[in-house]
């Protein structure tokens, strides 16, 4: 590639620093960074990493909670030509060891409080010191002045959520992620005047690559929180320090369920983004009723595509609130049947993609890579229907469709019916082994008030064909989820598979 033409992740920050050096880029806790200060810190941290003996292409794990240090470490890896491996900070034991070992991490950057969870023998470097101050380590360090990475170089291994199988490391290049940033900026109306707050885990691709990095690219002022704490979020909105928020449906459900949701002054919130899992239509309707002027955006995609693939904008919700929208700027999508042939509008098919945002395959998994990338398209595993205007509506994950008595049942449709009952706080529908039905449609419910199994079955039968209604309802205190808010239906099938 011709010198000076590389498209890199860290280059998005460098350009913002040159454009608005004194503008505040990040607030975290009691620390603030201007764009010039943040860019300088990234260069110094890149030097620390290369001085630690790491070479271009080495994998560097990142096991830490949200912080400015976590962001700087990612960008430093990008600038130094290293491959960042974000790790769910909640993982322990075999799950944690699997990612560290499968990726071949040469080093793991870790918060001191989490270091004890790592397997023995792993080389570590603290993300933060005991005083939670990254500045100490960077003081006196010369900026990195080595060769710039190339657009085609790997910059991150994004491990899939592993809701149906062992996690796979999607190999993301600089060029793929920068294309995704441009798609996010245009589809989500991100601008330098926004005041976004980032409260979901930064190890997850949605918060980092759909919001934080694109917002740094346009020069916005960003607040990073440790977690989506309702008190802190509401305070920031009322103080005029936050007007843009991304959260999965579980967080929005929690915020809407707070006693002070109806009384706090949330009029300063202008943009509400949701995604990572399906938003139940009844929940979205309740949110829009409380905040009618708030612009809602549905963000849909998956790790392998950066992760943003489709968006339903605020002016597109009317009449299609269950839709995930249309493909973003750099994504081409269609529906295909099992043979790979195109599916006409109005019929179900698997979403397949072509895009410069796509990963290069899965790290050290050639068979899985070949299975996912076939006939020039990436096969997503999502079943959907497309209408004549090009809007997609997700029906289910291919692996979550229930075969009940030889008839296929989409779990999402049953879940939406359950959510219309006032006693249902959360619901997940799975197929469990059954001698008569092959798979019995089974609802796992978190109730907000007392309700019986018979009442919920009758409620769904009033709204769905009888064969789609649950054969059984199981009540639990909480549904298993990963940190991005996705329900782990695999765990539900494992937990209750022998009880039906």
PyMOL commands that set and color helices and strands:
alter all, ss='L'
color gray80, all
select helices_A, chain A and resi 9-19+35-51+68-79+93-103+112-117+135-138+174-187+205-218+230-238+249-256+259-262+281-290+303-305+366-372+398-400+411-419+453-461+466-468+489-496
alter helices_A, ss='H'
color red, helices_A
select strands_A, chain A and resi 24-28+31-34+59-63+83-86+107-110+124-126+154-159+169-173+196-198+222-224+244-248+271-275+295-302+307-312+326-327+331-336+348-355+373-374+377-386+392-397+402-404+407-409+424-434+438-447+472-475
alter strands_A, ss='S'
color yellow, strands_A
deselect
rebuild
show_as cartoon
